């Protein structure tokens, strides 16, 4: 497991998110960014290192993550404890929903909120693991012999919970980790639902890519990324991750 999750988030940003943004013409110099479900703030730290951000705000429900992230983040990065759906603030040039939508039962409300917070010409970056995918239950964040079993979360929920152990790791610990997985079981996010929710929020999908082996697995497990079409049905079963850029038309 990752030894330092803030550094892991930073490396994800540096190796994968920043190249994607630049490839799509989304430079962030002088721009404002909101990272919803920011964790330890490592992604914002990576963006602040590469770009001269006008504002870098991260919010997350986990007080421990926020406190830890504040100690490691540069001064321009502001981290706050809070609920994204209840967030009241100004408009942003970019809203990040990195690996957070599968934890928000009201996916439609989350994307509608992101759309309302966008400045004209702004973008939303979203990434998530489809629920029906091999590790869509996030069992790999647990431990024990069953943590590496694909599609384990499609068993009855009581079996799934009983087969995993939750001693804690650099991401979350104990009951917080168990509760994190419970939100995934409640949300059951699919590629089709994501597309419908984006459309209902008035957001246009400008980019959508699926992975049979998602890029962050290179950092976690040393595996090279492997693409798979992000189409409802087959993509839900075989994409361990999907990433998208959304914008108001």
C-alpha positions as CSV (number, residue, x, y, z in Angstrom):
1,X,0.0,0.0,0.0
2,X,1.1,3.6,-0.5
3,X,3.2,4.9,2.3
4,X,2.3,8.6,2.0
5,X,-1.1,9.3,0.5
6,X,-0.5,13.0,0.1
7,X,2.6,12.2,-2.0
8,X,0.6,9.6,-3.9
9,X,-2.1,12.2,-4.8
10,X,0.7,14.6,-5.8
11,X,2.3,12.1,-8.1
12,X,-1.1,11.3,-9.7
13,X,-1.5,14.9,-10.5
14,X,2.0,15.4,-11.8
15,X,2.1,12.2,-13.9
16,X,-1.5,12.0,-15.2
17,X,-3.8,14.9,-14.5
18,X,-1.5,17.8,-15.6
19,X,-0.5,16.1,-18.9
20,X,-4.2,15.5,-19.6
21,X,-5.1,19.2,-18.9
22,X,-2.3,20.5,-21.1
23,X,-3.1,18.1,-23.9
24,X,-6.7,19.4,-23.9
25,X,-5.5,23.1,-23.8
26,X,-6.5,23.7,-20.2
27,X,-3.7,25.6,-18.7
28,X,-4.4,27.0,-15.2
29,X,-2.2,30.0,-14.8
30,X,-4.3,32.7,-13.1
31,X,-7.2,30.3,-12.7
32,X,-9.2,29.1,-9.6
33,X,-9.7,25.4,-8.8
34,X,-12.0,23.6,-6.4
35,X,-11.1,20.1,-5.4
36,X,-14.2,18.4,-4.0
37,X,-13.3,15.3,-1.9
38,X,-9.7,16.5,-1.9
39,X,-8.4,14.0,0.5
40,X,-4.9,15.1,1.7
41,X,-4.7,17.9,-0.9
42,X,-1.9,16.4,-2.9
43,X,-3.5,17.0,-6.2
44,X,-3.9,20.7,-5.5
45,X,-0.3,20.8,-4.3
46,X,0.8,19.3,-7.7
47,X,-1.3,21.9,-9.6
48,X,0.0,24.7,-7.5
49,X,3.6,23.6,-8.3
50,X,3.0,23.6,-12.1
51,X,0.6,26.6,-12.4
52,X,0.3,30.1,-10.9
53,X,-3.1,29.4,-9.4
54,X,-5.3,32.4,-8.4
55,X,-7.1,30.1,-5.9
56,X,-6.7,26.5,-4.8
57,X,-9.4,25.3,-2.5
58,X,-10.0,21.7,-1.3
59,X,-12.9,20.4,0.8
60,X,-13.4,17.0,2.3
61,X,-15.6,15.4,5.0
62,X,-12.6,13.7,6.6
63,X,-11.2,16.1,9.3
64,X,-8.1,13.9,9.8
65,X,-7.2,14.0,6.1
66,X,-7.6,17.8,6.0
67,X,-5.5,18.3,9.1
68,X,-2.8,16.1,7.8
69,X,-2.9,17.7,4.3
70,X,-2.6,21.3,5.7
71,X,0.8,20.4,7.2
72,X,2.1,19.2,3.8
73,X,0.5,21.6,1.4
74,X,2.0,24.9,0.1
75,X,0.5,28.2,1.4
76,X,-1.6,28.8,-1.8
77,X,-3.5,25.6,-1.1
78,X,-6.4,26.1,1.3
79,X,-8.0,22.9,2.7
80,X,-11.4,22.9,4.6
81,X,-13.6,20.3,6.2
82,X,-17.0,20.3,4.6
83,X,-19.7,18.7,2.5
84,X,-19.4,19.5,-1.2
85,X,-23.2,19.4,-1.6
86,X,-23.6,22.0,1.1
87,X,-20.7,24.2,-0.2
88,X,-21.4,27.9,-0.6
89,X,-18.8,29.9,-2.4
90,X,-17.7,31.7,-5.5
91,X,-17.3,30.4,-9.0
92,X,-14.3,28.5,-10.2
93,X,-12.5,27.9,-13.5
94,X,-12.1,24.2,-12.7
95,X,-13.9,21.7,-10.4
96,X,-12.2,18.4,-9.6
97,X,-14.2,15.3,-8.7
98,X,-11.4,12.9,-8.7
99,X,-12.4,9.4,-7.4
100,X,-15.2,10.9,-5.3
101,X,-18.5,10.5,-7.3
102,X,-18.7,6.8,-6.4
103,X,-18.9,7.9,-2.8
104,X,-21.7,10.5,-3.2
105,X,-25.1,8.8,-3.3
106,X,-26.6,11.8,-5.0
107,X,-24.4,11.7,-8.1
108,X,-26.9,13.9,-10.0
109,X,-26.8,16.6,-7.2
110,X,-23.0,16.5,-7.2
111,X,-22.7,17.2,-10.9
112,X,-25.4,19.8,-10.8
113,X,-23.5,21.5,-8.0
114,X,-20.3,21.4,-9.9
115,X,-22.0,22.9,-13.0
116,X,-23.4,25.8,-10.8
117,X,-19.9,26.5,-9.5
118,X,-18.3,26.8,-12.9
119,X,-17.3,30.1,-14.5
120,X,-18.1,30.6,-18.2
121,X,-15.6,28.4,-20.0
122,X,-14.8,26.3,-16.9
123,X,-14.4,22.6,-16.8
124,X,-15.1,19.6,-14.5
125,X,-12.6,16.8,-14.2
126,X,-14.2,13.6,-12.9
127,X,-12.8,10.1,-12.4
128,X,-14.4,7.1,-10.9
129,X,-14.5,3.3,-10.8
130,X,-17.7,1.9,-12.3
131,X,-19.4,-0.2,-9.6
132,X,-19.7,-3.4,-11.7
133,X,-16.0,-3.3,-12.6
134,X,-13.5,-5.9,-11.1
135,X,-12.6,-3.7,-8.1
136,X,-15.6,-1.4,-8.1
137,X,-16.2,-2.2,-4.5
138,X,-12.8,-0.7,-3.5
139,X,-12.0,-4.0,-1.9
140,X,-8.3,-3.5,-2.7
141,X,-8.3,-0.8,0.0
142,X,-9.0,-3.5,2.6
143,X,-6.7,-6.3,3.5
144,X,-6.6,-10.1,3.8
145,X,-6.6,-12.8,1.2
146,X,-9.9,-11.6,-0.4
147,X,-8.8,-8.0,-0.9
148,X,-7.4,-8.9,-4.3
149,X,-10.4,-10.9,-5.6
150,X,-12.1,-9.2,-8.5
151,X,-15.9,-8.7,-8.4
152,X,-15.9,-9.7,-4.8
153,X,-18.4,-6.8,-4.1
154,X,-21.0,-8.5,-6.2
155,X,-21.5,-11.1,-3.5
156,X,-24.2,-10.4,-0.9
157,X,-23.1,-7.3,1.1
158,X,-22.9,-9.2,4.3
159,X,-20.4,-11.7,2.7
160,X,-18.4,-8.9,1.1
161,X,-18.0,-7.1,4.4
162,X,-17.3,-10.3,6.3
163,X,-14.5,-11.4,3.9
164,X,-12.5,-8.2,4.2
165,X,-10.4,-6.8,7.0
166,X,-10.1,-3.1,7.9
167,X,-7.0,-2.6,10.0
168,X,-6.2,0.8,8.3
169,X,-3.7,2.1,5.8
170,X,-2.2,5.4,4.6
171,X,-5.6,6.2,3.0
172,X,-8.0,5.7,5.9
173,X,-8.2,3.5,9.0
174,X,-10.6,1.1,10.7
175,X,-14.3,2.1,10.7
176,X,-13.6,5.2,8.5
177,X,-12.3,2.8,5.8
178,X,-15.3,0.5,6.2
179,X,-17.7,3.5,6.0
180,X,-15.9,4.6,2.8
181,X,-16.6,1.3,1.1
182,X,-20.2,1.4,2.3
183,X,-20.8,4.6,0.3
184,X,-19.6,2.8,-2.8
185,X,-22.1,0.0,-2.2
186,X,-24.9,2.6,-1.8
187,X,-24.0,4.7,-4.8
188,X,-23.4,1.9,-7.4
189,X,-22.2,4.3,-10.0
190,X,-22.3,3.2,-13.6
191,X,-21.1,4.8,-16.8
192,X,-24.6,5.3,-18.1
193,X,-25.7,7.0,-14.9
194,X,-22.7,9.3,-15.1
195,X,-23.5,10.3,-18.6
196,X,-27.2,10.9,-17.7
197,X,-26.3,12.9,-14.6
198,X,-23.9,15.1,-16.6
199,X,-26.5,15.8,-19.3
200,X,-29.1,16.6,-16.6
201,X,-26.6,19.1,-15.1
202,X,-26.2,20.8,-18.4
203,X,-22.6,19.5,-18.8
204,X,-21.2,18.3,-22.1
205,X,-18.8,15.4,-22.2
206,X,-15.8,16.7,-24.0
207,X,-13.5,13.8,-23.2
208,X,-14.2,10.3,-21.7
209,X,-11.6,7.5,-21.5
210,X,-11.9,4.1,-19.9
211,X,-9.1,1.9,-18.6
212,X,-9.0,-1.9,-18.0
213,X,-5.9,-1.0,-15.9
214,X,-6.3,2.5,-14.6
215,X,-3.3,4.9,-14.5
216,X,-3.0,5.0,-10.7
217,X,-2.4,1.3,-10.6
218,X,1.0,2.1,-12.0
219,X,1.7,3.9,-8.7
220,X,-0.1,1.4,-6.5
221,X,0.9,-1.9,-8.0
222,X,3.5,-1.2,-10.7
223,X,1.1,-2.1,-13.5
224,X,1.1,-0.4,-16.9
225,X,-2.2,1.3,-17.8
226,X,-4.4,-0.4,-20.4
227,X,-7.3,1.3,-22.1
228,X,-10.8,-0.2,-22.6
229,X,-13.8,1.6,-24.2
230,X,-15.8,3.5,-21.7
231,X,-19.2,2.4,-23.0
232,X,-22.1,1.4,-20.8
233,X,-22.3,-2.4,-20.4
234,X,-18.9,-3.8,-21.3
235,X,-17.2,-0.8,-19.9
236,X,-19.0,-1.1,-16.6
237,X,-17.8,-4.7,-16.3
238,X,-14.2,-4.3,-17.4
239,X,-13.1,-0.6,-16.9
240,X,-11.4,-0.4,-13.5
241,X,-11.5,3.4,-14.0
242,X,-12.9,6.1,-16.2
243,X,-12.0,9.8,-16.5
244,X,-13.8,12.6,-18.1
245,X,-13.7,16.3,-18.8
246,X,-17.0,18.1,-18.8
247,X,-18.0,21.6,-19.8
248,X,-21.0,23.8,-20.2
249,X,-21.8,23.9,-23.9
